[in-house]
């Protein structure tokens, strides 16, 4: 078996659309994805995949389940094999362990904690609505904030009364163990004095906010004191436990997940009441980070539902700083980041209560700023002609742009940032490249299955030269040209070539091939194969396994995290930000190529073919100059081959020169 903690990590990481998309071409339809069912023959798609519910269902053959059951049914995997496959996909180390008595006890313990929290939630809600104190104090507070009964029940809000041990006494009387109550932080134990050892409630005279997992299970509570005189701690939260790690939970996600998937956007706020007030006002796609700094796990959790995040914070200095800190983390995970600042003097809670739904929607739409504009506005306020502060601003914005992995999007932001900063695009681009290279060399760790990649390992390109045969100049130039082809294949293979003068023809219909198709067909027409063994494996792997990936980022990740050390090392070398496109002395940086593929790719193919000929010519000339004796007909044959290849080379170079 696999230990429960690892299974939980895998389940948290799974994106069912990505998993099924590795085997079935999915098409978006509303908030779901559809395809022809892989489990039976059909012409009209009846196979539905829900990213919100992380579930698939075929309305034709009635197969249904989650990502794990899909792998078990589609790939004939066992449960453990499916978990290992998913662990490998998401970089989670998976080790087999023998299920023991202790393992069973842990699972039972986990389930018991969830049951107690569910019990506590119902107790607090019952106290809110059905006790005199709860209605007058707790319900009165929520009504004062404008929360309706429907909203209160939807978020399962509650009240812990002023008696300091009422909940503990009730829970123990109902059969729940005090050890579990202490572990969940629902109870505390006095350590000294005449009442040492006695239990009391952790939460009392507080309104209660249950914190639910993405599946709707109550994993913790937040409690707000209603009298500042009785406690200096305004909000008190449950401690971390076997069922609650705050870095993996977002408040309101369970209630918001359908709206997030449908709107393809999520609003991120700071507090519980911010979420509830906006939800009640009609903006349901909103979550909060449970009073903690944003974590990578929370970002990945949101990415399961949307690619766009809009950060909403107060317009004061603390809110601005909080927004700035969260931007880079979202960018690094490939998300589209926007920012909205609430007018100073309000927070999302109070602002939502002052406006109608339409007014709120109009404000959010008009006030939304791209992260680059938001950063520039706030950082430039500190410059005031100070070169040092200006340099800091440029570095900070360049660092954020460097987090973007998609080359086309990064290029657009570099142009926009350079324009805002009033500096040359080339200078700003060099800064971005430098920061990306720094990130690759210092912080790149690519996990795959049970192996971690770190940049300190010795890549194949830098192994001791005496361990491999020395390449001739022509062979080395050929390898560089092959690297250029592989770079174009990985980075731009999915792109369509438009306005290509020599587009391929199918009967009378001219079609525009993808970059990958163009490269493959160009090599096939002359029966050429990549000569470098590692590059050849990358080429074959692309068309056999990778070409159907959801995005260019996913294509790159598959090569960077390959179990084949030579492949991952070569991918690092080719995809590093410092890599420059070299064929035919084209001195363009990576970001400049995407918009000129229809011109650059044919030239690159011509140059590659000329390098192949150069290598063949060098081999023939070496034979001709060899000290080994040659017969006259052998000399004539070699000379003729050299002449023929030289003519082909000249033609290719002319075609390359005049290629678009």
KOLSE-12252 format. One record per residue (C-alpha): residue in one letter; z, x, y. Coordinates in Angstrom, 1 decimal, m for minus. Layout:
BEGIN
  resn       w       u       v
     A       Z       X       Y
...
END
This chain:
BEGIN
  resn       w       u       v
     X     0.0     0.0     0.0
     X    m0.1     0.9     3.7
     X     3.1     0.8     5.7
     X     3.6    m2.3     7.9
     X     3.8    m0.3    11.2
     X     0.3     1.2    10.5
     X    m1.1    m2.3     9.6
     X     0.3    m3.7    12.8
     X    m1.4    m0.9    14.9
     X    m4.7    m1.6    13.1
     X    m4.4    m5.3    13.7
     X    m3.6    m4.7    17.4
     X    m6.7    m2.4    17.7
     X    m9.2    m4.7    16.0
     X   m12.0    m6.3    17.9
     X   m13.7    m8.6    15.5
     X   m16.9    m8.6    17.5
     X   m17.2    m4.8    17.2
     X   m16.4    m4.9    13.5
     X   m18.8    m7.6    12.4
     X   m21.4    m6.3    14.9
     X   m21.5    m3.1    12.8
     X   m23.1    m5.2    10.0
     X   m24.6    m8.3    11.7
     X   m26.6    m8.6    14.9
     X   m24.5   m11.0    17.1
     X   m25.7   m13.0    20.1
     X   m23.3   m14.3    22.7
     X   m23.1   m18.1    23.0
     X   m20.5   m19.2    25.5
     X   m17.2   m17.6    24.7
     X   m18.2   m17.0    21.1
     X   m20.9   m15.0    19.3
     X   m23.4   m16.4    16.8
     X   m25.7   m15.0    14.0
     X   m27.4   m16.0    10.9
     X   m24.8   m16.0     8.2
     X   m24.6   m12.8     6.1
     X   m23.2   m14.7     3.2
     X   m26.0   m17.2     2.6
     X   m29.7   m17.5     3.5
     X   m30.4   m19.5     6.7
     X   m32.9   m19.6     9.6
     X   m30.7   m21.3    12.2
     X   m27.5   m19.4    13.1
     X   m24.4   m21.2    11.9
     X   m22.1   m18.1    11.7
     X   m19.7   m18.1    14.6
     X   m17.4   m15.2    15.7
     X   m14.5   m15.9    18.1
     X   m13.2   m12.9    20.1
     X   m10.4   m15.1    21.4
     X    m9.1   m16.1    18.0
     X   m10.3   m12.9    16.3
     X   m11.8   m15.2    13.6
     X   m15.2   m15.9    12.1
     X   m16.4   m19.2    10.6
     X   m19.7   m20.2     9.0
     X   m20.5   m24.0     9.3
     X   m23.1   m23.6     6.6
     X   m21.4   m22.0     3.7
     X   m17.8   m22.4     5.1
     X   m16.9   m18.7     4.7
     X   m14.2   m17.9     7.3
     X   m11.5   m15.3     8.0
     X   m10.6   m12.3    10.2
     X   m12.1    m8.8    10.5
     X   m10.3    m7.7     7.3
     X   m11.4   m10.5     5.2
     X   m15.0   m10.0     6.5
     X   m15.0    m6.4     5.3
     X   m13.5    m7.5     1.9
     X   m16.2   m10.2     1.4
     X   m19.2    m8.5     3.0
     X   m18.7    m4.9     1.8
     X   m16.8    m5.7    m1.4
     X   m13.8    m3.7    m0.2
     X   m10.2    m4.1    m1.3
     X    m7.6    m4.9     1.2
     X    m6.5    m1.3     1.4
     X   m10.1    m0.1     1.7
     X   m10.7    m2.5     4.5
     X    m7.6    m1.2     6.4
     X    m8.7     2.4     5.9
     X   m12.2     1.6     7.2
     X   m10.7     0.0    10.3
     X    m8.3     2.9    10.7
     X   m11.2     5.3    10.6
     X   m13.1     3.2    13.2
     X   m10.2     3.0    15.6
     X    m8.8     6.5    15.1
     X    m5.6     5.4    13.4
     X    m4.3     7.6    10.6
     X    m3.8     5.7     7.4
     X    m1.8     7.0     4.5
     X    m1.1     5.4     1.2
     X     2.5     4.6     0.4
     X     4.0     3.0    m2.7
     X     5.5    m0.3    m1.8
     X     9.2     0.0    m2.3
     X    12.3    m2.2    m2.1
     X    12.8    m0.8     1.4
     X     9.2    m1.8     2.4
     X     9.8    m5.4     1.3
     X    13.1    m5.4     3.1
     X    11.4    m4.2     6.3
     X     8.9    m7.0     6.1
     X    11.6    m9.6     5.5
     X    13.6    m8.1     8.4
     X    10.5    m8.3    10.7
     X    10.0   m12.0     9.8
     X    13.7   m12.7    10.3
     X    13.6   m11.4    13.9
     X    10.7   m13.6    14.7
     X    12.5   m16.7    13.3
     X    15.6   m15.9    15.4
     X    13.6   m15.6    18.6
     X    11.9   m18.9    17.9
     X    15.3   m20.5    17.4
     X    16.5   m18.9    20.6
     X    13.5   m20.1    22.6
     X    14.0   m23.7    21.4
     X    17.8   m23.5    22.2
     X    17.1   m22.3    25.8
     X    14.4   m25.0    26.3
     X    16.7   m27.7    25.0
     X    19.5   m26.5    27.4
     X    17.0   m26.7    30.3
     X    16.0   m30.3    29.7
     X    19.0   m31.8    27.9
     X    22.1   m30.5    29.5
     X    23.6   m31.4    32.8
     X    23.9   m27.8    33.9
     X    20.4   m26.9    32.7
     X    18.8   m29.8    34.6
     X    20.7   m29.2    37.8
     X    20.6   m25.4    37.9
     X    17.7   m24.2    35.7
     X    15.3   m27.1    36.0
     X    16.2   m27.4    39.7
     X    15.1   m23.8    40.2
     X    11.8   m24.3    38.5
     X    11.1   m27.5    40.4
     X    11.9   m25.7    43.7
     X     9.2   m23.2    42.8
     X     6.8   m26.1    42.2
     X     6.5   m25.9    38.4
     X     5.6   m29.1    36.7
     X     7.2   m30.3    33.5
     X     3.8   m29.7    31.7
     X     3.8   m26.1    33.0
     X     7.4   m25.5    32.0
     X     6.8   m26.7    28.5
     X     3.5   m24.8    28.1
     X     5.3   m21.5    28.9
     X     8.4   m22.6    27.0
     X    10.7   m21.8    29.9
     X    14.4   m22.3    29.3
     X    17.9   m21.8    30.6
     X    20.9   m19.8    29.4
     X    24.1   m21.5    30.6
     X    27.1   m19.9    32.4
     X    29.3   m19.9    29.3
     X    29.3   m16.2    28.2
     X    29.2   m16.8    24.4
     X    27.8   m20.3    23.9
     X    24.5   m19.1    22.4
     X    26.1   m16.6    20.1
     X    28.6   m19.1    18.7
     X    25.9   m21.7    18.1
     X    23.5   m19.1    16.4
     X    26.2   m17.8    14.1
     X    27.3   m21.4    13.2
     X    23.7   m22.1    12.3
     X    23.7   m19.2     9.9
     X    22.0   m16.3    11.9
     X    23.4   m12.8    11.3
     X    25.2   m11.2    14.2
     X    23.5    m7.8    13.4
     X    20.1    m9.3    14.1
     X    21.3   m11.0    17.2
     X    22.5    m7.7    18.5
     X    19.3    m5.9    17.6
     X    17.2    m8.5    19.5
     X    19.5    m8.2    22.5
     X    20.4   m11.8    22.4
     X    24.0   m10.7    21.9
     X    26.2    m7.8    23.1
     X    29.4    m6.5    21.7
     X    32.4    m5.5    23.7
     X    33.3    m1.8    23.1
     X    36.8    m1.6    24.4
     X    39.7    m3.5    25.9
     X    41.6    m6.4    24.2
     X    38.4    m8.1    23.2
     X    36.7    m5.0    21.6
     X    34.3    m6.0    18.9
     X    33.8    m9.6    20.1
     X    30.3   m10.8    20.8
     X    29.0   m12.4    23.9
     X    25.6   m13.6    25.2
     X    23.4   m11.0    26.8
     X    21.7   m13.8    28.9
     X    23.9   m16.3    30.7
     X    23.4   m18.4    33.8
     X    19.7   m17.2    33.9
     X    16.4   m19.0    33.7
     X    14.6   m17.8    30.7
     X    10.9   m16.6    30.3
     X     9.9   m16.2    26.6
     X     7.5   m13.2    26.1
     X     4.9   m14.0    23.5
     X     2.6   m11.9    21.5
     X    m1.2   m12.5    21.6
     X    m0.7   m14.7    18.5
     X     1.9   m16.9    20.2
     X     5.1   m15.5    18.5
     X     8.1   m15.0    20.8
     X     8.9   m11.3    20.6
     X    11.3   m11.0    23.6
     X    12.8   m12.7    26.6
     X    13.1   m12.1    30.3
     X    15.9   m13.7    32.2
     X    16.3   m14.2    36.0
     X    19.7   m14.5    37.5
     X    20.1   m17.4    40.0
     X    23.0   m15.9    41.9
     X    22.7   m12.4    43.4
     X    26.5   m12.4    43.8
     X    27.2   m12.4    40.1
     X    24.8    m9.7    39.0
     X    22.9    m6.9    40.8
     X    20.2    m7.1    38.1
     X    17.7    m9.8    39.2
     X    15.6    m9.7    36.0
     X    17.0    m8.7    32.6
     X    14.7    m8.2    29.6
     X    15.2    m7.9    25.9
     X    15.4    m4.3    24.5
     X    12.6    m3.0    22.4
     X    12.9    m3.9    18.7
     X    10.9    m4.0    15.5
     X     8.9    m6.9    16.9
     X     8.8    m5.9    20.6
     X     7.2    m2.8    22.1
     X     6.7    m3.6    25.8
     X     3.7    m1.2    26.1
     X     1.8    m3.4    23.6
     X     2.5    m6.8    25.2
     X     1.1    m8.6    28.2
     X     3.0   m11.6    29.6
     X     0.8   m14.8    29.6
     X    m2.0   m13.4    27.4
     X    m1.4   m16.0    24.7
     X    m1.8   m18.8    27.3
     X    m4.7   m17.0    29.1
     X    m6.9   m15.7    26.3
     X    m9.3   m18.7    26.0
     X    m9.8   m18.7    29.8
     X   m10.3   m14.9    29.9
     X   m13.0   m15.1    27.2
     X   m14.8   m18.0    28.9
     X   m14.7   m16.5    32.4
     X   m15.4   m13.0    31.2
     X   m12.7   m11.8    33.7
     X    m9.0   m11.3    33.7
     X    m6.6   m11.2    36.7
     X    m3.7    m8.7    36.4
     X    m0.6    m9.5    38.4
     X     3.0    m8.1    38.4
     X     5.5   m10.8    37.6
     X     6.2   m13.8    35.4
     X     6.2   m16.3    38.2
     X     2.9   m14.8    39.5
     X     1.3   m15.7    36.2
     X     2.8   m19.2    36.0
     X     2.0   m20.2    39.6
     X    m1.6   m19.1    39.4
     X    m2.0   m20.7    36.0
     X    m0.7   m24.0    37.3
     X    m3.0   m23.7    40.4
     X    m6.0   m23.6    38.0
     X    m6.5   m19.9    37.6
     X    m5.6   m19.6    34.0
     X    m7.2   m16.2    33.2
     X    m4.2   m14.3    34.5
     X    m1.6   m11.9    32.8
     X     1.2    m9.6    33.8
     X     2.4    m6.2    32.4
     X     6.0    m7.3    31.7
     X     7.5    m5.2    34.5
     X     6.2    m1.9    33.2
     X     3.6     0.6    34.4
     X     0.3    m0.3    32.8
     X    m0.2     1.4    29.4
     X    m3.3     2.3    27.3
     X    m2.3    m0.1    24.6
     X    m2.3    m3.0    27.2
     X    m5.7    m2.0    28.5
     X    m7.2    m2.0    25.0
     X    m5.6    m5.3    24.3
     X    m7.3    m6.8    27.4
     X   m10.6    m5.2    26.4
     X   m10.7    m7.3    23.3
     X   m11.3   m10.4    25.5
     X   m13.2    m9.1    28.5
     X   m15.0    m6.1    30.1
     X   m13.9    m7.0    33.6
     X   m10.5    m6.8    35.1
     X    m9.4    m7.8    38.6
     X    m6.1    m6.3    39.8
     X    m4.1    m8.5    42.1
     X    m1.2    m7.0    43.9
     X     0.8    m7.5    47.1
     X    m0.7    m6.1    50.3
     X     2.4    m3.9    50.9
     X     2.5    m0.2    50.3
     X     4.1    m0.6    46.8
     X     1.4    m3.0    45.8
     X    m1.4    m0.8    47.0
     X     0.0     2.2    45.1
     X     0.4     0.2    41.9
     X    m3.2    m0.9    42.1
     X    m4.4     2.6    42.6
     X    m2.5     3.8    39.6
     X    m4.0     1.2    37.3
     X    m7.7     1.8    38.2
     X    m8.3     5.0    36.4
     X    m6.9     3.8    33.1
     X    m9.3     0.8    33.1
     X   m12.2     3.0    34.1
     X   m11.5     5.4    31.3
     X   m11.8     2.5    28.8
     X   m15.2     1.5    30.1
     X   m14.0    m1.6    32.1
     X   m15.5    m3.0    35.3
     X   m12.6    m2.9    37.8
     X   m12.2    m5.0    40.9
     X    m9.2    m5.3    43.3
     X    m7.8    m8.1    45.3
     X    m5.0    m7.6    47.8
     X    m2.9   m10.7    48.7
     X    m2.3   m10.9    52.5
     X     0.9    m9.1    53.6
     X     4.0   m11.3    53.5
     X     2.8   m13.2    50.3
     X     2.7   m12.4    46.6
     X     0.4   m14.1    44.0
     X     3.2   m16.6    43.3
     X     3.8   m17.8    46.8
     X     0.1   m17.5    47.8
     X    m0.9   m19.7    44.8
     X     1.7   m22.4    45.8
     X     0.4   m22.6    49.3
     X    m3.3   m23.3    48.4
     X    m5.4   m25.6    46.4
     X    m7.4   m24.5    43.4
     X   m10.6   m24.4    45.4
     X    m9.0   m22.5    48.2
     X    m7.6   m20.0    45.7
     X   m10.9   m19.6    43.9
     X   m12.7   m19.1    47.3
     X   m10.2   m16.5    48.4
     X   m10.3   m14.5    45.1
     X   m14.1   m14.5    45.3
     X   m14.3   m13.4    48.9
     X   m11.4   m10.9    48.8
     X   m12.5    m9.1    45.6
     X   m13.5    m5.5    46.3
     X   m15.1    m2.9    44.1
     X   m12.6    m0.3    43.1
     X   m14.5     2.4    44.9
     X   m14.4     0.5    48.2
     X   m10.7    m0.3    47.7
     X    m9.9     3.4    47.1
     X   m11.9     4.6    50.1
     X   m10.3     2.1    52.5
     X    m6.8     2.9    51.5
     X    m7.1     6.7    51.1
     X    m9.2     7.1    54.3
     X    m6.3     5.6    56.2
     X    m4.3     8.9    55.6
     X    m7.1    11.2    56.7
     X    m7.1    11.0    60.5
     X    m9.3    14.1    60.9
     X    m7.1    16.2    58.6
     X    m9.5    18.3    56.3
     X    m6.7    18.7    53.7
     X    m6.2    14.9    53.4
     X   m10.0    14.4    53.4
     X   m10.3    16.8    50.5
     X    m7.5    15.0    48.6
     X    m9.4    11.7    49.2
     X   m12.7    13.1    47.9
     X   m10.9    14.6    44.8
     X    m9.1    11.3    44.1
     X   m12.3     9.2    44.3
     X   m14.3    11.8    42.3
     X   m11.6    11.7    39.6
     X   m11.9     8.0    39.3
     X   m15.7     8.1    39.0
     X   m15.4    10.9    36.4
     X   m13.6     8.5    34.2
     X   m16.7     6.3    33.7
     X   m18.5     7.3    30.5
     X   m21.6     5.2    30.9
     X   m24.1     7.6    32.7
     X   m26.0     4.9    34.5
     X   m22.9     3.2    35.9
     X   m21.4     6.5    36.8
     X   m24.6     7.5    38.7
     X   m24.6     4.3    40.7
     X   m20.9     4.9    41.7
     X   m21.6     8.5    42.6
     X   m24.3     7.3    45.1
     X   m22.0     4.6    46.5
     X   m19.0     7.0    46.8
     X   m21.1     9.8    48.5
     X   m22.4     7.2    51.0
     X   m18.9     5.9    51.8
     X   m17.5     9.5    52.1
     X   m20.4    10.7    54.2
     X   m21.1    13.7    52.0
     X   m24.2    14.8    50.0
     X   m24.7    13.1    46.6
     X   m25.4    16.4    44.9
     X   m22.1    17.9    46.2
     X   m20.2    14.8    45.1
     X   m22.0    14.8    41.7
     X   m21.0    18.4    41.1
     X   m17.4    17.6    41.7
     X   m17.6    14.7    39.3
     X   m19.2    16.9    36.6
     X   m16.5    19.5    37.1
     X   m13.8    17.0    36.6
     X   m15.4    15.5    33.5
     X   m15.8    18.9    32.0
     X   m12.1    19.6    32.8
     X   m11.1    16.4    31.0
     X   m13.3    17.2    28.0
     X   m11.9    20.7    27.7
     X    m8.2    19.9    28.3
     X    m7.6    16.3    27.1
     X   m10.4    15.3    24.6
     X    m9.0    14.3    21.3
     X   m11.2    12.5    18.9
     X    m9.5    10.9    16.0
     X   m11.4     9.9    12.9
     X    m9.6     8.8     9.8
     X    m7.0    11.4     8.8
     X    m8.6    14.2    11.0
     X    m7.9    14.9    14.7
     X   m10.5    16.7    16.8
     X    m9.1    18.9    19.6
     X   m11.1    21.1    21.8
     X    m9.3    24.2    20.7
     X   m11.0    24.2    17.3
     X   m13.9    26.6    17.0
     X   m17.2    24.7    17.3
     X   m20.1    25.7    15.2
     X   m22.1    26.8    18.2
     X   m19.5    29.5    18.9
     X   m18.8    30.9    15.5
     X   m19.1    34.6    14.9
     X   m22.8    35.6    15.2
     X   m22.7    37.8    12.2
     X   m21.9    34.7    10.0
     X   m25.4    33.3    10.6
     X   m28.9    34.8    10.8
     X   m30.0    35.8    14.3
     X   m32.7    33.4    15.8
     X   m35.8    34.7    17.4
     X   m36.6    33.8    21.0
     X   m39.1    31.2    20.0
     X   m36.6    29.7    17.5
     X   m33.9    29.5    20.1
     X   m36.3    27.9    22.6
     X   m37.2    25.4    19.9
     X   m33.6    24.6    19.2
     X   m33.0    24.0    22.9
     X   m35.9    21.6    23.1
     X   m34.6    19.8    20.0
     X   m31.2    19.5    21.7
     X   m32.9    17.9    24.7
     X   m34.5    15.3    22.3
     X   m31.2    14.6    20.7
     X   m29.5    14.3    24.1
     X   m32.1    11.7    25.1
     X   m31.8     9.9    21.7
     X   m28.0     9.5    21.9
     X   m27.6     8.9    25.7
     X   m30.7     6.7    26.3
     X   m32.0     5.7    22.8
     X   m31.2     2.0    23.4
     X   m33.2     1.9    26.7
     X   m36.6     0.3    27.0
     X   m39.4     2.4    28.3
     X   m41.2     0.5    31.1
     X   m44.6     1.2    32.7
     X   m45.4     3.8    30.1
     X   m49.1     4.8    30.4
     X   m49.5     5.5    26.7
     X   m47.4     2.6    25.4
     X   m48.0     2.0    21.7
     X   m50.3    m0.8    20.7
     X   m49.8    m3.4    17.9
     X   m53.2    m5.1    17.6
     X   m54.1    m6.3    21.0
     X   m50.5    m6.7    22.2
     X   m49.1    m3.7    24.2
     X   m45.3    m3.5    23.8
     X   m42.7    m1.3    25.5
     X   m40.8     0.8    22.9
     X   m37.2     1.9    23.2
     X   m36.6     5.6    23.8
     X   m35.4     6.0    20.1
     X   m38.6     4.3    18.8
     X   m40.8     6.5    21.0
     X   m39.2     9.7    19.8
     X   m39.3     8.8    16.2
     X   m43.0     7.7    16.3
     X   m44.0    10.7    18.4
     X   m42.6    13.0    15.7
     X   m44.0    10.9    12.8
     X   m47.6    11.0    14.1
     X   m47.7    14.8    13.8
     X   m45.5    14.9    10.7
     X   m42.8    16.8    12.5
     X   m39.1    17.1    11.6
     X   m36.2    18.5    13.6
     X   m35.8    22.1    12.3
     X   m32.1    22.7    13.2
     X   m30.1    21.4    10.2
     X   m27.2    19.9    12.3
     X   m29.6    18.3    14.8
     X   m31.6    16.9    11.9
     X   m28.5    15.3    10.5
     X   m27.7    13.7    13.9
     X   m31.3    12.4    14.1
     X   m31.1    10.9    10.7
     X   m27.6     9.5    11.3
     X   m28.8     7.8    14.4
     X   m31.5     5.7    12.7
     X   m29.5     5.2     9.5
     X   m26.1     4.2    10.9
     X   m25.8     4.2    14.7
     X   m28.8     2.6    16.2
     X   m27.3    m0.9    16.0
     X   m24.1     0.0    17.9
     X   m23.0    m2.4    20.6
     X   m23.3     0.1    23.5
     X   m24.2     3.6    24.4
     X   m20.5     4.4    24.6
     X   m20.1     3.3    21.0
     X   m23.1     5.4    20.0
     X   m21.6     8.5    21.6
     X   m18.2     7.8    20.1
     X   m19.6     7.7    16.5
     X   m21.1    11.2    16.9
     X   m18.1    12.6    18.8
     X   m15.7    11.4    16.1
     X   m17.9    12.2    13.1
     X   m16.1    13.6    10.1
     X   m18.9    16.2     9.9
     X   m17.4    19.0    12.0
     X   m20.8    20.4    12.9
     X   m22.1    17.1    14.1
     X   m19.0    16.4    16.3
     X   m19.1    19.9    17.7
     X   m22.8    19.7    18.5
     X   m22.3    16.2    20.1
     X   m19.5    17.7    22.3
     X   m21.9    20.5    23.4
     X   m24.8    18.1    24.2
     X   m22.8    15.3    25.8
     X   m20.5    17.4    27.9
     X   m20.9    16.7    31.6
     X   m21.9    20.3    32.2
     X   m25.0    20.0    29.9
     X   m28.2    20.2    31.9
     X   m31.6    18.9    30.8
     X   m33.7    22.0    30.2
     X   m37.1    21.1    28.7
     X   m40.0    22.5    30.7
     X   m37.5    23.7    33.4
     X   m36.7    20.2    34.4
     X   m33.6    20.9    36.5
     X   m32.3    17.4    36.8
     X   m28.7    16.6    36.1
     X   m27.8    14.0    33.5
     X   m27.4    11.2    36.0
     X   m30.9    11.6    37.4
     X   m32.7    11.1    34.1
     X   m32.0     7.4    33.3
     X   m34.3     6.1    36.0
     X   m37.2     8.4    35.2
     X   m37.4     8.1    31.4
     X   m41.0     6.9    31.3
     X   m42.0    10.2    33.0
     X   m39.5    12.6    31.5
     X   m39.7    11.5    27.9
     X   m43.4    12.1    27.3
     X   m43.2    15.5    29.0
     X   m40.2    16.4    26.8
     X   m42.1    15.4    23.7
     X   m45.1    17.6    24.7
     X   m42.8    20.5    25.5
     X   m41.0    20.1    22.1
     X   m44.3    20.2    20.3
     X   m45.4    23.3    22.2
     X   m42.1    25.0    21.2
     X   m42.8    24.1    17.5
     X   m46.2    25.8    17.9
     X   m44.6    28.8    19.6
     X   m42.3    29.2    16.6
     X   m45.2    28.9    14.2
     X   m47.3    31.3    16.2
     X   m44.4    33.8    16.3
     X   m44.1    33.5    12.5
     X   m47.8    34.1    12.0
     X   m47.9    37.1    14.4
     X   m45.0    38.6    12.6
     X   m46.8    38.3     9.3
     X   m49.9    39.9    10.9
     X   m47.9    42.8    12.2
     X   m45.9    43.2     9.1
     X   m45.8    46.6     7.4
     X   m46.7    44.9     4.1
     X   m50.4    45.5     3.3
     X   m52.7    42.5     3.9
     X   m56.1    41.8     2.4
     X   m59.0    41.3     4.8
     X   m59.3    37.6     4.0
     X   m55.6    37.1     4.7
     X   m55.9    38.8     8.1
     X   m58.9    36.5     8.9
     X   m57.0    33.5     7.8
     X   m53.9    34.4     9.9
     X   m56.1    35.2    12.9
     X   m57.9    31.8    12.6
     X   m54.6    29.9    12.4
     X   m53.3    31.7    15.5
     X   m56.4    30.8    17.4
     X   m56.2    27.1    16.3
     X   m52.5    26.9    17.2
     X   m53.1    28.5    20.6
     X   m55.8    26.0    21.4
     X   m53.5    23.1    20.5
     X   m50.7    24.6    22.6
     X   m53.0    24.9    25.6
     X   m54.0    21.2    25.2
     X   m50.4    20.1    24.9
     X   m49.3    22.0    28.0
     X   m52.2    20.5    30.0
     X   m51.1    17.0    28.8
     X   m47.5    17.7    29.6
     X   m48.5    18.8    33.1
     X   m50.4    15.6    33.9
     X   m48.0    13.3    32.0
     X   m46.3    10.7    34.1
END
